[in-house]
Structures are given as C-alpha cells and as structure tokens.
C-alpha cells in the first residue's frame, strides 16, 4: 500500500468518525415537536421513571434503590399479623439519553431542579402520617407527537400497576375472600384454594359449569351480550339438600378461575341501601374477575315466614334490581344457594333472571365411586360390595366424605359399614327436633 492509499484511508476513517459523532449528537439536538414534563409530586412521574430504569436499564449506569411495603389486608388489625411483601423499586439518577419506543425515539432527560444559586428546590411531601422534605426532580420526555408520549406514559403506569397487582393477587395456593360488614367490604381471609378434582358432582355437571363460567369471563363475551341488549351478568342458582356440595362447588370454581370471592350475608336488619352499597362497592373494584355469593336465599324470601319476620329490611324489588336491574354489577358472576327453591317467589327464579339452575341431589353411583377411589385407592376392588350395601340409603357427599376421610387408613372399609349407616341415620331430618323458640336444630 503506497502513501497516497494510506492517506486516503485515514481521511475516510476521519470522515466516518466525524459523521458518526454528528449523527449520534443529532439524536440529542433534534428538535422534537412535543414535550411532556413531570415533577416528582405529579402523576405518572414515579411510574415512568421506574419503567425506564427496568426496561432500558442497559443504558443507565447510575440508579437508586428503594423498597415499598405491599399489604394484602386493608384493616390495621389484620396488618399487625401480616408480613408485608417487598416491592423493589429502581429509579435512575440524573440522566440524558434516547430510548426507542415502538420504533419511535424518545429523548429522556431527568435532573434535580435547582434555584438561581444552584441549590436543589425542596418541598414538603406527605408520607403516611408525617411530612418530610423532598428534593424536587423533573422528568422531561420529548418525541414527535403527543400520542407517542401519552402511550408511553400509559404503558409505564399499566406496567407498574400490574407489578403491584401480582403481589396482591391470589397465589397458586390461596384466594381472597371478602365479607360485607353492612357498611364496607373487608378481606376476611386468604383461603386455601380448592381443586376441582375434590368436588364430587354427578357426571358432566361440574365440567359443564366450568365451561360456562370460563366462557362468561372470556374477552369477547361482553360484546356479544351487549350486541343482543342482554345485561352482561351471570346468576347461578345452586339448590339441593344440605351437604350436597353447594359451597364447595362455588369455592372450587372461584379457585379455578382465580377470582376474588365476595360473601354477602343478607340479614334481617339490612336495608335496601345497604344491599345497593354492597354491589356498588364491588363495581368500583375493577382489578380482576369476582364472584358474589349469597347463601341460603330461601330463608330470606320464602312463603313461610314465621311471626316477626314480615318486616325484612330488604325488599324483593331491590333484590331483583341487583340481579338484573339498574343496580346489577356488570361483569359479575353471582351465585345463589338454596335448600328449598320451591319456596322462592317465581319473579326471582324466572328465566333470564336466573341464568342457570343447578340441582345438587343425594349422591349417586358415579359420585360414590369417585369418592371411594379417591379416599381408598388401595381398596377399589371393594367398591361394588360397598355400593350394593348402601345404595338403598339416601346420603350426601358430605356424609360420605365424613365416613371415608376419617377411615381412609383402615384395612377393610367393609368392617366399618355400620358406622356409615349410623352417620346417614343421624343426618336424617326426621331425627332432628326443631326448637321453635330459638330456631335451632338438635339431634333427638
């Protein structure tokens, strides 16, 4: 290579270096059309800053770290017993950089706000019950359009909210159960989830209900309902004798769908306004799917009220409005349970008001076999003999579970058959004495 070629090569490298520096510098000196400014006490500031630090962390060399405590419970008396979950928060220190958002450049500048004497501005900010001094910081975003900036800010906010939601949401093992205390909802417990496999219904009943509930909560279902002018709600009436699995079924459905469970105990002293408030407060919580449960509805609205029960605080009309009227909570699945649905007013259980009626009756051969095989996997060959001896009896899955669970370690279940017959006989309503003055049931 001669001297002329070397000189030409060096000149080319120099030109490319200058051009590269110029193009890189142009990213910062470019005149963007729109600018979004957020101070640290303004909405979106912390979320956008945290989002930038997490998603574009490779471009940030200096950052600060803090921890936010996230509680599952709202009431202080529950918080005292709860260990909060740490939410790790990373935020960059002062920075000036370009990030790419959906193929659009955004110029990010973050700095401390200084006064004329180069002293940081400070403001008083509230933290829990105290006021502290806080240095004012400014986050400045520049892009070619307002839409780019607002979309980016919205995405950052949604991402941060979702991170908190992941901590608060049910774990794989537990579900949130809320209870209404006349004026407000409180988190009653984080109850262990119940697998669908532990609920023993007649053949295809459970599978059909699971399919319907999942379809109801699918993304396209709401639009389909509204296109036909049908309220987007689902009211399920589960009825049958006590001990047939009504409550267990609801809990297993909520567990499978990872729904929050809202227990609404309707008492004689509740008013229409309390009922409406309960439903409206649920409507305000849009974070996730929810299931409302009202149990033993036949004891409130029946045709055989005892003396002194005529003055219910809740009217039938108000209750019907909550099912499918003006106070109906859109997107909510409501489960009603009843032991004696025949006493309910027809206006309550007519078609389209109750979307699905499920009867849970005494256990049949299919249910008995499933439970027998589950609790006594080593004695499956004895099922035929067992069922032959008990098939003439009317028994619920609760009675069968009591017998099989507590005898699951026995060598031969047939040796204990008399114990099961005794359980069935004790649960026969004919063997109960009703003490009318106290409205309680006792064994005779």
C-alpha positions as CSV (number, residue, x, y, z in Angstrom):
1,X,0.0,0.0,0.0
2,X,1.5,3.4,-1.1
3,X,1.5,6.7,0.8
4,X,-1.5,8.0,-1.2
5,X,-3.6,5.0,-0.4
6,X,-2.8,5.3,3.3
7,X,-3.6,8.9,3.4
8,X,-7.0,8.3,1.6
9,X,-7.8,5.5,4.1
10,X,-7.1,7.8,7.1
11,X,-9.2,10.6,5.6
12,X,-12.1,8.1,5.1
13,X,-11.9,7.0,8.7
14,X,-11.8,10.6,9.9
15,X,-14.8,11.5,7.8
16,X,-16.7,8.4,9.1
17,X,-15.9,9.2,12.7
18,X,-17.0,12.8,12.4
19,X,-20.2,11.8,10.6
20,X,-20.9,9.1,13.2
21,X,-20.4,11.6,16.0
22,X,-22.6,14.1,14.2
23,X,-25.4,11.6,13.7
24,X,-25.2,10.5,17.3
25,X,-25.2,14.0,18.5
26,X,-28.2,14.8,16.3
27,X,-30.3,12.4,18.3
28,X,-30.0,14.8,21.3
29,X,-30.1,18.1,19.4
30,X,-33.0,17.1,17.2
31,X,-36.0,19.5,17.5
32,X,-38.8,17.2,18.8
33,X,-42.3,18.6,18.3
34,X,-43.8,17.6,21.7
35,X,-42.5,17.7,25.3
36,X,-44.0,16.1,28.4
37,X,-42.8,17.3,31.8
38,X,-43.4,15.5,35.1
39,X,-42.3,16.7,38.5
40,X,-41.8,14.2,41.3
41,X,-45.1,15.1,43.0
42,X,-47.1,14.8,39.8
43,X,-49.0,11.8,38.4
44,X,-47.0,9.3,36.3
45,X,-43.6,10.6,37.4
46,X,-42.6,7.7,39.6
47,X,-44.1,5.0,37.4
48,X,-42.5,6.3,34.2
49,X,-39.1,6.7,35.9
50,X,-39.3,3.2,37.3
51,X,-40.4,1.7,33.9
52,X,-37.5,3.4,32.1
53,X,-35.0,2.0,34.7
54,X,-36.3,-1.5,34.4
55,X,-36.9,-1.7,30.6
56,X,-34.0,0.4,29.5
57,X,-31.6,-0.4,32.3
58,X,-28.6,-1.2,30.0
59,X,-28.4,2.5,29.1
60,X,-28.4,3.6,32.8
61,X,-25.2,3.4,34.8
62,X,-26.4,5.2,37.9
63,X,-29.6,4.5,39.8
64,X,-31.1,4.4,43.3
65,X,-32.9,1.6,45.0
66,X,-35.8,1.6,47.5
67,X,-38.4,-0.9,48.8
68,X,-42.2,-0.4,49.1
69,X,-44.2,-2.5,51.5
70,X,-47.3,-4.0,50.0
71,X,-50.0,-5.3,52.3
72,X,-52.9,-7.7,51.3
73,X,-55.2,-6.5,54.1
74,X,-56.8,-3.1,54.4
75,X,-57.7,-3.2,58.1
76,X,-54.9,-2.4,60.6
77,X,-55.9,-5.3,62.9
78,X,-55.2,-7.8,60.1
79,X,-52.0,-5.9,59.1
80,X,-50.5,-6.4,62.5
81,X,-50.4,-10.1,61.9
82,X,-49.3,-10.0,58.3
83,X,-45.8,-9.8,57.0
84,X,-45.8,-7.4,54.0
85,X,-44.3,-8.2,50.7
86,X,-41.4,-6.1,49.5
87,X,-41.8,-4.4,46.1
88,X,-38.3,-3.4,44.8
89,X,-38.2,-0.1,43.1
90,X,-35.3,1.1,40.9
91,X,-35.1,4.6,39.6
92,X,-32.3,6.3,37.6
93,X,-30.3,9.2,38.9
94,X,-29.8,12.2,36.6
95,X,-29.7,11.0,33.0
96,X,-29.9,12.3,29.5
97,X,-30.5,9.6,26.8
98,X,-32.5,8.4,23.9
99,X,-34.8,5.4,24.1
100,X,-36.7,3.7,21.4
101,X,-40.4,3.0,21.9
102,X,-42.2,1.2,19.1
103,X,-39.6,2.4,16.6
104,X,-40.0,6.0,17.8
105,X,-37.2,7.8,19.5
106,X,-38.0,9.5,22.9
107,X,-35.5,11.9,24.4
108,X,-35.4,11.3,28.2
109,X,-33.9,13.9,30.5
110,X,-34.1,13.5,34.3
111,X,-32.5,16.0,36.6
112,X,-32.8,17.8,40.0
113,X,-34.4,21.2,39.9
114,X,-32.0,23.9,41.0
115,X,-32.7,27.5,42.0
116,X,-30.6,30.5,40.9
117,X,-27.9,29.6,43.4
118,X,-27.7,26.1,42.2
119,X,-29.3,24.8,45.3
120,X,-31.9,22.0,44.9
121,X,-35.5,23.0,45.4
122,X,-37.3,21.2,48.3
123,X,-40.9,20.7,49.0
124,X,-42.9,19.2,51.9
125,X,-44.4,15.8,51.0
126,X,-46.7,13.6,53.0
127,X,-45.6,10.1,53.8
128,X,-48.2,8.1,55.8
129,X,-48.9,10.4,58.7
130,X,-45.8,12.5,58.5
131,X,-44.5,15.4,56.4
132,X,-40.9,15.2,55.1
133,X,-38.7,17.4,52.9
134,X,-38.2,16.1,49.4
135,X,-35.9,17.3,46.7
136,X,-37.8,18.3,43.5
137,X,-36.9,16.4,40.4
138,X,-38.0,16.8,36.8
139,X,-38.6,14.2,34.2
140,X,-38.7,15.5,30.7
141,X,-39.8,13.4,27.7
142,X,-39.6,14.7,24.1
143,X,-41.0,13.0,21.0
144,X,-42.5,13.8,17.6
145,X,-46.1,13.5,18.8
146,X,-48.3,13.7,21.9
147,X,-49.7,10.3,21.1
148,X,-46.2,8.7,21.4
149,X,-45.6,10.3,24.8
150,X,-49.1,9.5,26.2
151,X,-48.9,5.9,25.0
152,X,-45.5,5.5,26.6
153,X,-46.7,7.0,29.9
154,X,-49.9,4.9,29.9
155,X,-47.9,1.8,29.3
156,X,-45.4,2.6,32.1
157,X,-48.3,3.2,34.5
158,X,-50.1,0.0,33.5
159,X,-46.9,-2.0,33.9
160,X,-46.2,-0.6,37.4
161,X,-49.8,-1.2,38.5
162,X,-49.6,-4.8,37.2
163,X,-46.5,-5.4,39.2
164,X,-48.3,-4.4,42.4
165,X,-51.3,-6.4,41.4
166,X,-49.1,-9.5,41.0
167,X,-48.1,-9.2,44.7
168,X,-51.7,-8.5,45.9
169,X,-53.3,-11.1,43.7
170,X,-54.0,-14.7,44.9
171,X,-51.1,-17.1,44.9
172,X,-51.3,-20.5,43.4
173,X,-52.3,-21.8,46.9
174,X,-54.7,-19.1,48.2
175,X,-57.7,-17.0,47.1
176,X,-59.1,-13.7,48.5
177,X,-62.4,-14.0,50.4
178,X,-64.2,-10.7,51.2
179,X,-67.0,-10.3,53.7
180,X,-69.6,-7.5,53.8
181,X,-70.0,-5.8,57.2
182,X,-73.1,-3.8,56.4
183,X,-71.1,-0.6,55.6
184,X,-67.9,-1.9,53.8
185,X,-66.2,-4.9,52.4
186,X,-63.3,-6.4,54.4
187,X,-60.8,-9.1,53.4
188,X,-61.9,-11.9,55.6
189,X,-59.1,-14.3,54.7
190,X,-56.7,-15.7,52.1
191,X,-58.4,-19.1,51.9
192,X,-56.7,-22.2,50.5
193,X,-57.8,-22.9,47.0
194,X,-59.9,-25.9,46.4
195,X,-59.1,-28.1,43.3
196,X,-62.0,-29.0,41.1
197,X,-60.9,-32.6,41.5
198,X,-62.0,-32.6,45.1
199,X,-65.6,-31.7,44.3
200,X,-67.8,-34.7,43.6
201,X,-70.9,-34.0,41.5
202,X,-73.0,-36.1,39.1
203,X,-71.4,-36.9,35.8
204,X,-70.8,-33.9,33.5
205,X,-72.3,-31.4,35.9
206,X,-69.0,-29.9,37.0
207,X,-67.5,-29.9,33.6
208,X,-70.5,-28.1,32.0
209,X,-70.5,-25.4,34.7
210,X,-66.7,-24.8,34.4
211,X,-67.1,-24.4,30.6
212,X,-69.9,-21.9,31.1
213,X,-68.1,-19.8,33.7
214,X,-64.9,-19.7,31.6
215,X,-66.8,-18.6,28.6
216,X,-68.6,-15.9,30.5
217,X,-65.3,-14.3,31.6
218,X,-63.7,-14.5,28.2
219,X,-62.8,-11.2,26.5
220,X,-65.3,-11.4,23.6
221,X,-68.4,-12.4,25.7
222,X,-69.2,-8.9,26.9
223,X,-69.5,-7.5,23.4
224,X,-71.8,-10.4,22.4
225,X,-74.1,-9.8,25.4
226,X,-74.4,-6.1,24.6
227,X,-74.9,-6.7,20.9
228,X,-78.1,-8.5,21.8
229,X,-79.2,-6.0,24.5
230,X,-78.6,-8.5,27.3
231,X,-77.1,-7.4,30.6
232,X,-73.6,-8.8,31.0
233,X,-74.1,-10.8,34.2
234,X,-74.4,-14.4,35.1
235,X,-76.7,-15.5,38.0
236,X,-76.4,-19.2,39.0
237,X,-78.9,-20.8,41.4
238,X,-77.5,-23.9,43.1
239,X,-80.1,-25.8,45.1
240,X,-80.4,-29.1,46.9
241,X,-80.3,-30.7,50.3
242,X,-77.7,-29.6,52.9
243,X,-74.4,-31.3,52.4
244,X,-74.6,-31.8,48.7
245,X,-71.6,-29.6,47.9
246,X,-73.1,-26.2,47.1
247,X,-70.5,-24.1,48.9
248,X,-67.6,-26.4,47.9
249,X,-68.7,-26.1,44.2
250,X,-68.6,-22.3,44.3
251,X,-65.2,-22.2,46.0
252,X,-63.7,-24.6,43.5
253,X,-65.0,-22.6,40.6
254,X,-63.5,-19.4,42.1
255,X,-60.2,-21.2,42.7
256,X,-60.0,-22.5,39.2
257,X,-60.7,-19.0,37.7
258,X,-58.5,-17.2,40.2
259,X,-61.4,-15.0,41.1
260,X,-62.0,-13.0,44.3
261,X,-64.9,-14.3,46.3
262,X,-67.3,-11.8,47.9
263,X,-69.6,-13.3,50.6
264,X,-72.7,-11.1,51.1
265,X,-74.6,-12.2,54.2
266,X,-78.1,-10.9,53.9
267,X,-79.6,-10.4,57.4
268,X,-83.0,-9.2,58.6
269,X,-81.6,-5.8,59.7
270,X,-80.1,-4.9,56.3
271,X,-81.8,-2.2,54.2
272,X,-82.1,-1.8,50.5
273,X,-79.5,0.9,50.7
274,X,-77.0,-1.5,52.3
275,X,-77.6,-4.0,49.6
276,X,-77.1,-1.5,46.8
277,X,-74.0,-0.1,48.5
278,X,-72.5,-3.6,48.7
279,X,-73.0,-4.2,45.0
280,X,-71.7,-0.7,44.0
281,X,-68.5,-1.1,46.1
282,X,-67.8,-4.3,44.2
283,X,-68.3,-2.5,40.9
284,X,-65.6,0.0,41.9
285,X,-63.1,-2.8,42.2
286,X,-62.2,-3.5,38.5
287,X,-58.9,-5.2,39.1
288,X,-60.0,-8.7,38.4
289,X,-62.9,-11.1,38.0
290,X,-65.1,-11.6,41.0
291,X,-67.8,-13.9,42.2
292,X,-70.5,-12.8,44.6
293,X,-72.1,-15.4,46.9
294,X,-75.4,-15.1,48.7
295,X,-76.2,-18.3,50.6
296,X,-79.5,-19.7,51.8
297,X,-81.6,-17.2,49.9
298,X,-84.7,-19.3,50.6
299,X,-84.5,-18.3,54.3
300,X,-84.9,-14.7,53.4
301,X,-87.5,-14.6,50.6
302,X,-89.8,-17.5,51.3
303,X,-93.5,-18.0,51.6
304,X,-93.5,-19.4,55.1
305,X,-92.1,-16.6,57.2
306,X,-92.5,-17.0,60.9
307,X,-94.1,-14.4,63.1
308,X,-92.0,-11.3,63.4
309,X,-90.2,-12.0,60.1
310,X,-92.6,-10.0,57.9
311,X,-90.6,-6.8,58.1
312,X,-87.5,-7.6,56.0
313,X,-85.2,-4.6,55.6
314,X,-84.5,-5.7,52.1
315,X,-87.5,-5.6,49.7
316,X,-87.9,-8.2,46.9
317,X,-87.8,-5.4,44.3
318,X,-84.4,-4.1,45.5
319,X,-83.0,-7.6,45.4
320,X,-84.4,-8.3,41.9
321,X,-82.8,-5.0,40.8
322,X,-79.4,-6.3,41.9
323,X,-79.9,-9.5,39.9
324,X,-80.6,-7.8,36.5
325,X,-81.9,-4.3,37.1
326,X,-80.3,-0.9,37.4
327,X,-78.1,-1.8,40.3
328,X,-76.8,-5.0,38.6
329,X,-73.0,-5.1,38.6
330,X,-71.8,-5.6,35.1
331,X,-69.3,-8.5,34.5
332,X,-70.0,-10.2,37.8
333,X,-71.0,-13.8,38.4
334,X,-73.5,-14.2,41.2
335,X,-74.1,-17.5,42.9
336,X,-77.2,-18.0,45.0
337,X,-77.7,-21.1,47.1
338,X,-81.0,-22.5,48.4
339,X,-82.0,-25.7,50.2
340,X,-85.7,-25.3,49.3
341,X,-86.0,-23.4,46.0
342,X,-89.7,-24.2,45.8
343,X,-90.5,-21.5,48.4
344,X,-88.9,-18.7,46.4
345,X,-91.0,-16.2,44.6
346,X,-91.3,-17.0,40.9
347,X,-90.3,-13.5,39.9
348,X,-86.9,-14.3,41.4
349,X,-86.2,-17.5,39.7
350,X,-87.8,-16.9,36.2
351,X,-85.8,-17.4,33.0
352,X,-83.2,-14.7,32.2
353,X,-83.2,-13.5,35.8
354,X,-81.6,-16.8,36.9
355,X,-79.3,-17.8,34.0
356,X,-78.6,-21.3,35.2
357,X,-80.2,-23.6,37.8
358,X,-78.1,-26.4,39.1
359,X,-79.6,-29.1,41.3
360,X,-77.3,-31.0,43.6
361,X,-79.0,-34.0,45.0
362,X,-78.1,-37.1,47.0
363,X,-75.1,-39.0,45.8
364,X,-75.4,-41.5,43.0
365,X,-73.2,-44.4,42.0
366,X,-70.9,-42.2,39.9
367,X,-70.2,-39.8,42.8
368,X,-69.8,-42.6,45.3
369,X,-67.3,-44.4,43.1
370,X,-65.2,-41.2,42.6
371,X,-65.0,-40.5,46.3
372,X,-64.4,-44.2,47.2
373,X,-61.5,-44.4,44.7
374,X,-60.1,-41.1,45.9
375,X,-60.0,-41.8,49.7
376,X,-59.4,-45.6,49.4
377,X,-57.2,-46.1,46.3
378,X,-56.0,-49.4,47.7
379,X,-59.5,-50.8,48.1
380,X,-61.0,-50.2,44.7
381,X,-62.0,-53.8,44.4
382,X,-64.4,-53.5,47.3
383,X,-66.5,-50.7,45.8
384,X,-69.0,-53.0,44.2
385,X,-69.7,-54.7,47.5
386,X,-69.8,-51.4,49.4
387,X,-72.2,-49.7,47.0
388,X,-74.5,-52.8,47.0
389,X,-74.9,-52.4,50.8
390,X,-75.5,-48.6,50.8
391,X,-77.4,-47.9,47.5
392,X,-80.7,-48.2,49.2
393,X,-79.8,-45.2,51.5
394,X,-80.2,-41.5,50.7
395,X,-76.9,-39.9,51.6
396,X,-75.0,-36.8,50.6
397,X,-71.4,-36.3,49.6
398,X,-70.8,-34.6,53.0
399,X,-71.9,-37.8,54.8
400,X,-69.8,-40.0,52.5
401,X,-66.8,-37.7,53.0
402,X,-67.1,-37.8,56.7
403,X,-67.0,-41.6,56.7
404,X,-64.3,-42.1,54.1
405,X,-61.9,-39.4,55.2
406,X,-61.7,-40.5,58.8
407,X,-61.4,-44.1,57.9
408,X,-59.1,-43.7,54.9
409,X,-56.3,-45.7,56.6
410,X,-58.4,-48.7,57.6
411,X,-57.5,-52.1,56.2
412,X,-61.1,-53.1,55.2
413,X,-63.8,-50.5,54.8
414,X,-66.5,-53.1,54.9
415,X,-65.7,-53.8,58.5
416,X,-66.9,-50.3,59.3
417,X,-70.1,-50.2,57.3
418,X,-72.3,-49.9,60.3
419,X,-70.5,-46.6,61.1
420,X,-71.6,-45.1,57.8
421,X,-75.2,-46.3,58.3
422,X,-75.2,-44.5,61.6
423,X,-73.9,-41.3,60.0
424,X,-76.7,-41.4,57.5
425,X,-79.4,-42.1,60.1
426,X,-78.2,-39.3,62.3
427,X,-78.4,-36.8,59.4
428,X,-81.9,-37.8,58.5
429,X,-84.2,-34.7,59.1
430,X,-86.7,-37.0,60.9
431,X,-84.2,-37.4,63.7
432,X,-84.0,-33.7,64.4
433,X,-86.1,-31.8,66.8
434,X,-86.9,-28.2,65.9
435,X,-86.8,-25.9,68.9
436,X,-89.1,-23.2,67.5
437,X,-88.4,-20.6,70.2
438,X,-84.7,-20.5,69.4
439,X,-85.0,-21.6,65.8
440,X,-82.2,-24.2,66.3
441,X,-81.8,-27.8,65.3
442,X,-80.6,-30.6,67.7
443,X,-80.3,-34.3,67.5
444,X,-83.1,-36.1,69.3
